Amino acid sequence: MSFLLAPHPLLPEVSQPCEAQELLAHGKRRDAAFYETCHRRAQSLWRQGFPAQSILALNRALSCALPADDPVLRRLPLPYLPLAWMLVHRPAAEFFLGNPRRHWQHLATRMVPPHADLRTWRAWACWYLAKEALPEAEFPPDLQQIRQEGICEPRHSDIAQHLADLSPADDLARWQAALDWLRAELGQRSKTAVEHRIRRIGPEELPVVEKLARQIWPAVYPGIISHAQIDYMLTVWYPPSAMAREMELRGTWFALIEVSGHGPVGYVSVEPHAEGVCFINKLYLLPEWHGHGLGASALEWTRRAARQMGCTRLQLRVNKANAPAIRAYRRAGFVFVEDVCTDIGSGFVMDDYRLERSV
């Protein structure tokens, strides 16, 4: 059988295909020999033009709980970097890659013994590499599973802590090195917290909210809702006069999210409802300010606002296709309550999840 792709530079070279029977020959043993065969099998599959199956072979290597001093790990370190390389240098579309992000989500949430905890967090570590490397619009998460099973996609810190606690080898160091390489290769900068404040405003500053909305919505919502619906919702909800009526008639609070040296970069609004509920109507940031901790800070502001309003619960609605927002709310402790589809006029609907958390 001829090879179709150039060798993977981080996997052992093979001169001929490594067949599945070579893995089956190890039986149930998950020792150093099995680990090495997985790597050779991964290279063979890669070169034959089967990148998705090559990933599966390296998943099997990660099923081995080898100690840090095993000699094979000096020659073939835990394969986070080879996996990151595959994601960055994924071949043309005719070579089936599948959706690695969704694959590792499923793997992490359906792990079985032996070493289920270790293997679960290794799968989440690989998922994180895929999340960073692959465009979310092209490689989306399985939102249906997230909704049905209440899955909360973990943070970097969650994965790092579990790898440190569970690994018999050097998972954390190898994973972080792969992540650093991936970000450098893609020209990504690590995002850090920034000095900011969240300031409640009066009606006179609502034009700033409208201006931000008209910058944010066309950048964030295409692909989630139509351009026509974006224009309609901005026209109906964001005139300063309409927002001022919310403040006067419904007791809505508006606030600006301001970054030191940059001014307003986002906004938030909340209002009291019946039965102790404070509803988050709006929480939006300019896309370039995502990942700096501002969303989490804004959600904390809503929690404090709810308490000042005498509420005991926070609720919100989020579009069912807005995966980044769902991920952020789940990480902040919100749980799914119900699916809600609302006619908002002019032939448009809001097809959302309603989420809730206590304050």
For each residue, the residues with C-beta under 8 A, 3 or more apart:
1: 16 17 48
2:
3: 47 48
4: 47 48 49 95
5: 46 47 48 49 91 95
6: 47
7: 11 13 43 46 47
8: 11 42 43 46 47 54 82 85 86
9: 85
10: 79 81 82 85
11: 7 8 39 40 42 43 46 79 82
12: 36 39 40 43 76
13: 7 43
14: 17 18 40 43 44 47
15:
16: 1
17: 1 14 44 48
18: 14 22 37 40 41 43 44
19: 22 44
20: 23 24 41
21: 24 25
22: 18 19 25 37 40 41
23: 20 26 34 37 38 41 57 60
24: 20 21 27
25: 21 22
26: 23 29 30 31 33 34 37
27: 24
28:
29: 26 33 34
30: 26 34 35 63 64 65 114
31: 26 34 35 64 66
32: 35 36 64 66 70 71 72
33: 26 29 36 37
34: 23 26 29 30 31 37 38 60 64
35: 30 31 32 38 39 61 64 66 72 76
36: 12 32 33 39 40 72 75 76
37: 18 22 23 26 33 34 40 41
38: 23 34 35 41 42 57 58 60 61 64
39: 11 12 35 36 42 43 57 58 61 76 79 82
40: 11 12 14 18 22 36 37 43 44
41: 18 20 22 23 37 38 44 45 57 60
42: 8 11 38 39 45 46 54 55 57 58 61 79 82
43: 7 8 11 12 13 14 18 39 40 46 47 54
44: 14 17 18 19 40 41 47 48
45: 41 42 48 50 51 53 54 57
46: 5 7 8 11 42 43 49 50 51 54 86
47: 3 4 5 6 7 8 14 43 44
48: 1 3 4 5 17 44 45
49: 4 5 46 91 95
50: 45 46 53 54 95 96
51: 45 46 54 55 86 90 91 95 96 97
52: 55 56 96 97 98 100 103
53: 45 50 56 57
54: 8 42 43 45 46 50 51 57 58 86
55: 42 51 52 58 59 83 86 98 100 103
56: 52 53 59 60
57: 23 38 39 41 42 45 53 54 60 61
58: 38 39 42 54 55 61 62 79 82 83
59: 55 56 62 63 107 123 126
60: 23 34 38 41 56 57 63
61: 35 38 39 42 57 58 64 78 79
62: 58 59 78 79 119 122 123 126
63: 30 59 60 115 119
64: 30 31 32 34 35 38 61
65: 30 114 115 118 168
66: 31 32 35 70 72 73 168 169
67: 70 168 169
68: 73 168 169 170
69: 73
70: 32 66 67 73 169
71: 32 74 75
72: 32 35 36 66 75 76
73: 66 68 69 70 76 77 78 169 170
74: 71 77
75: 36 71 72
76: 12 35 36 39 72 73 79
77: 73 74 81 170 174
78: 61 62 73 169 170 171 174 175
79: 10 11 39 42 58 61 62 76 82 83
80: 83 84 125 126 129 171 174 175 177 178 179
81: 10 77 84 85 174 177 178 181
82: 8 10 11 39 42 58 79 85 86
83: 55 58 79 80 86 87 126 129 178
84: 80 81 87 88 129 133 178 179 181 182
85: 8 9 10 81 82 88 89
86: 8 46 51 54 55 82 83 89 90
87: 83 84 90 100 129 130 133 134 182
88: 84 85 133 182 185 186
89: 85 86
90: 51 86 87 97
91: 5 49 51 94 95 97
92: 95
93:
94: 91
95: 4 5 49 50 51 91 92
96: 50 51 52
97: 51 52 90 91 100
98: 52 55 102 103
99: 102 103 139 140
100: 52 55 87 97 103 104 126 130 134 139
101: 104 105 127 130 131 134 136 139 140 141
102: 98 99 105 106 139 140 141 142
103: 52 55 98 99 100 106 107
104: 100 101 107 108 123 124 126 127 130
105: 101 102 108 109 127 141 142 145 151 153
106: 102 103 109 110 142 145
107: 59 103 104 110 111 123
108: 104 105 111 120 121 123 124 127
109: 105 106 120 145 149 151
110: 106 107
111: 107 108 116 119 120 123
112: 116
113: 116
114: 30 65
115: 63 65 118 119
116: 111 112 113 119 120
117: 120 121 162 166
118: 65 115 121 122 166 167 168
119: 62 63 111 115 116 122 123
120: 108 109 111 116 117 123 124
121: 108 117 118 124 125 159 162 163 166
122: 62 118 119 125 126 163 171
123: 59 62 104 107 108 111 119 120 126 127
124: 104 108 120 121 127 128 154 158 159 162
125: 80 121 122 128 129 159 163 171 175
126: 59 62 80 83 100 104 122 123 129 130
127: 101 104 105 108 123 124 130 131 153
128: 124 125 131 132 154 156 159 179
129: 80 83 84 87 125 126 132 133 175 178 179 182
130: 87 100 101 104 126 127 133 134 139
131: 101 127 128 134 136 153
132: 128 129 179 182 183 186 188
133: 84 87 88 129 130 182 186
134: 87 100 101 130 131 138 139
135: 138 139
136: 101 131 139 140 141 323 324
137: 140 223
138: 134 135
139: 99 100 101 102 130 134 135 136
140: 99 101 102 136 137 143 323
141: 101 102 105 136 146 153 323 327
142: 102 105 106 145 146
143: 140 146 147 320 321 323 326
144: 147 148
145: 105 106 109 142 148 149 151
146: 141 142 143 149 150 151 153 326 330
147: 143 144 150 320 336 339 353
148: 144 145
149: 109 145 146
150: 146 147 335 336
151: 105 109 145 146 330
152: 330 331
153: 105 127 131 141 146 327 330 331
154: 124 128 158 159
155: 158 159 331
156: 128 159 160
157: 160 161
158: 124 154 155 161 162
159: 121 124 125 128 154 155 156 162 163 175
160: 156 157 163 164 172 175 176
161: 157 158 164 165
162: 117 121 124 158 159 165 166
163: 121 122 125 159 160 166 167 171 172 175
164: 160 161 167 172
165: 161 162
166: 117 118 121 162 163 171
167: 118 163 164 170 171 172
168: 65 66 67 68 118
169: 66 67 68 70 73 78
170: 68 73 77 78 167 173 174
171: 78 80 122 125 163 166 167 174 175
172: 160 163 164 167 175 176
173: 170 176 177
174: 77 78 80 81 170 171 177 178
175: 78 80 125 129 159 160 163 171 172 178 179
176: 160 172 173 179 180
177: 80 81 173 174 180 181
178: 80 81 83 84 129 174 175 181 182
179: 80 84 128 129 132 175 176 182 183
180: 176 177 183 184
181: 81 84 177 178 184 185
182: 84 87 88 129 132 133 178 179 185 186 188
183: 132 179 180 186 188 189 190
184: 180 181 187 188
185: 88 181 182
186: 88 132 133 182 183
187: 184
188: 132 182 183 184
189: 183
190: 183
191: 291 292
192: 292
193: 292 293
194: 259 260 289 292 293 294
195: 259 260
196: 257 258 259 260 265 294 297
197: 258 260
198: 255 256 257 258 268 297 298 301
199: 255 256 258
200: 253 254 255
201: 204 205 206 208 209 254 255 256
202: 205 247
203: 206 240 243 244 247
204: 201
205: 201 202 208 209 254 256
206: 201 203 209 210 240 243 244 254
207: 210 211 240
208: 201 205 211 212 256 264 267
209: 201 205 206 212 213 238 240 243 254 256 267
210: 206 207 213 214 238 239 240 243
211: 207 208 214 215
212: 208 209 215 216 264 265 266 267 284 286
213: 209 210 216 217 234 237 238 267 284
214: 210 211 217 218 234 238
215: 211 212 218 219 286
216: 212 213 219 220 266 284 285 286 287
217: 213 214 220 221 230 233 234 284
218: 214 215 221 222 227 230
219: 215 216 286 287
220: 216 217 224 284 287
221: 217 218 224 225 230
222: 218 227 230
223: 137 321
224: 220 221 319 321 322
225: 221 229 230 233 319 348
226: 229 230
227: 218 222 230 231
228: 231 232 348
229: 225 226 232 233 348
230: 217 218 221 222 225 226 227 233 234
231: 227 228 234 235
232: 228 229 235 236 344 345 346 348
233: 217 225 229 230 236 237 238 344 348
234: 213 214 217 230 231 237 238
235: 231 232 238 239
236: 232 233 242 344 345
237: 213 233 234 242 243
238: 209 210 213 214 233 234 235 242 243
239: 210 235 242 243
240: 203 206 207 209 210 243 244
241: 244 245
242: 236 237 238 239 245 246
243: 203 206 209 210 237 238 239 240 246 247 252 254 269
244: 203 206 240 241 247 248
245: 241 242 248 249
246: 242 243 249 250 252 269 271 281
247: 202 203 243 244 250 251 252 253 254
248: 244 245
249: 245 246
250: 246 247 271
251: 247 271 272 309
252: 243 246 247 269 270 271 281
253: 200 247 269 270 271 305
254: 200 201 205 206 209 243 247 267 268 269
255: 198 199 200 201 267 268 269 298 301 305
256: 198 199 201 205 208 209 264 266 267
257: 196 198 264 265 266 267 268 285 294 297 298
258: 196 197 198 199 262 263 264 265
259: 194 195 196 262 263 265 289 292 294
260: 194 195 196 197
261:
262: 258 259 265
263: 258 259
264: 208 212 256 257 258 267
265: 196 212 257 258 259 262 285 286 289 294
266: 212 216 256 257 283 284 285 286 289 294 298
267: 208 209 212 213 254 255 256 257 264 282 283 284
268: 198 254 255 257 280 282 283 284 298 301 302
269: 243 246 252 253 254 255 280 281 282 283
270: 252 253 278 279 280 281 302 305 306 309
271: 246 250 251 252 253 278 279 281
272: 251 277 278 279 309 310 311
273: 277 278 279 311 315
274: 277
275:
276: 310 311 312 313
277: 272 273 274 311 312 313 314 315
278: 270 271 272 273 302 305 306 309 311 313 314 315 359
279: 270 271 272 273 314 315 316
280: 268 269 270 283 299 302 314 315 316
281: 246 252 269 270 271
282: 267 268 269
283: 266 267 268 269 280 295 298 299 302 316
284: 212 213 216 217 220 266 267 268
285: 216 257 265 266 289 290 294 295 298
286: 212 215 216 219 265 266 289
287: 216 219 220 290
288:
289: 194 259 265 266 285 286 292 294
290: 285 287 294 295 324
291: 191
292: 191 192 193 194 259 289
293: 193 194 296 297
294: 194 196 257 259 265 266 285 289 290 297 298
295: 283 285 290 298 299 328
296: 293 299 300 328 331 332
297: 196 198 257 293 294 300 301
298: 198 255 257 266 268 283 285 294 295 301 302
299: 280 283 295 296 302 303 328 329 332
300: 296 297 303 304
301: 198 255 268 297 298 304 305
302: 268 270 278 280 283 298 299 305 306 314
303: 299 300 306 307 314 359
304: 300 301 307 308
305: 253 255 270 278 301 302 308 309
306: 270 278 302 303 309 311 312 313 314 359
307: 303 304 310 311 359
308: 304 305
309: 251 270 272 278 305 306
310: 272 276 307
311: 272 273 276 277 278 306 307 314 359
312: 276 277 306 358 359
313: 276 277 278 306 356 357 358 359
314: 277 278 279 280 302 303 306 311 334 356 357 358 359
315: 273 277 278 279 280 337 354 355 356
316: 279 280 283 329 334 354 355 356
317: 340 350 352 353 354 355
318: 322 325 326 329 352 353 355
319: 224 225 322 325 350 351 352
320: 143 147 339 351 352 353
321: 143 223 224
322: 224 318 319 325 326
323: 136 140 141 143 326 327
324: 136 290 327 328
325: 318 319 322 328 329
326: 143 146 318 322 323 329 330 353
327: 141 153 323 324 330 331
328: 295 296 299 324 325 331 332
329: 299 316 318 325 326 332 334 355
330: 146 151 152 153 326 327 333 334 335 355
331: 152 153 155 296 327 328
332: 296 299 328 329 357
333: 330 357
334: 314 316 329 330 355 356 357
335: 150 330 355 356 357
336: 147 150 353 354 355
337: 315 353 354 355 356
338: 353 354
339: 147 320 352 353 354
340: 317 350 352 353 354
341: 349 350 351 352
342: 349 350 352
343: 348 349
344: 232 233 236 348 349 350
345: 232 236 348
346: 232
347:
348: 225 228 229 232 233 343 344 345
349: 341 342 343 344
350: 317 319 340 341 342 344
351: 319 320 341
352: 317 318 319 320 339 340 341 342
353: 147 317 318 320 326 336 337 338 339 340
354: 315 316 317 336 337 338 339 340
355: 315 316 317 318 329 330 334 335 336 337
356: 313 314 315 316 334 335 337
357: 313 314 332 333 334 335
358: 312 313 314
359: 278 303 306 307 311 312 313 314
